[in-house]
Every structure is written in C-alpha cells, then in structure tokens.
C-alpha cells in the first residue's frame, strides 16, 4: 500500500486535507497484478471521504494499443 498525504485545499474533496491510501494487487497471475485495487481517502479526523474498490479488472490484449495512437488522440 501507498499513502498520499493531502494538504489543506490541495483537492476540493479534501478541504482540510487528509490521506489517500492505495492498495495494490500483489498477485502475478491476474490482470490486476500490480495495479491499485482499493483506494480509501480520509479526512484529518479519520472519516472516510472516498472508497473505491476495483474488481474484475480487464486489460487489453498485448499489442492492442490503437486507442493510444497519436492520430486517434488528435496529435500530429
């Protein structure tokens, strides 16, 4: 897990600051390997402001990078 400290006013959802902790999938055989699968954000008093749990992660097959091609992204 990685914890990010948010300063007051840094993000609209955290006016007094807080922390955001990302938990990563340690597996090596699932599509979600090494990706964040849980995110929890709290205010300075420890109250939960964000909670995202990512399940059934799907990724594109290797080599299928057309959505990221410069012409599709509108870049010359």
N, C-alpha and C positions, 0 to 999 in steps of 0.2 A: 504494500500500500504506500501511497504518497499523499502527504498532507500539504495543502497550499494554504498559506495564511493570507487573508484578505484584509487590507487596511480599510478604515472607515471611509466611506464614499468612493471606494475603488469600483464597486459594482452596485447597480441600482437595487438588486435583490438583497444586498447586504449593507444597508445604510450605516450601521455601526461597526462594520467589519465582521470577521468570523473566520471559519475554516471550511475548506472543502477537501474531503478525503476521497481519493480514487483507489479502488481495489482492482487488481489485475488478475486475470485468469492464469495461474501458473502451469496449466497443462501444456503438453506439446503436441497432442493429437487432435484437438478440437479446433474449429475455425476461429474461435475466440482466443486462442493461445496468445498470451502476452498483451491482450487488449484490455482496456478498462471494462469491467462488467458490473460494477456497482459504484455509485457516486453519492456521497452524503455530505450536504452542506449544513453547517450550524452557525448560529449567531454567537456572540461572546458569552451568553448565558447558557449555551449548550442546547438551545432549542433548535429542532430540525427545521430548516427552511427549504431544503432540496433533498429529494430522494429519487434516484434513477437506477433501476435495475435492468440490465440488458440481458435478455435470454434469447436463445435460438439465433445466435449471430450467424449471418450468412455473408460470405465474401465472394467476389467474382473469381472465376477460374483464372489461374495464372496465364498471363499474356493477353487478357481481355482488358485492355486499358483505353479503349476508344472514348469513353466519357472524359478522359483527361487529355485527349489530343488537343494541341494548341488551336487548330481550326475550329473545333467544336466549342472550345472555351472562348472563342472570339479574339484570340491573339494572332497577330500576323506571323 
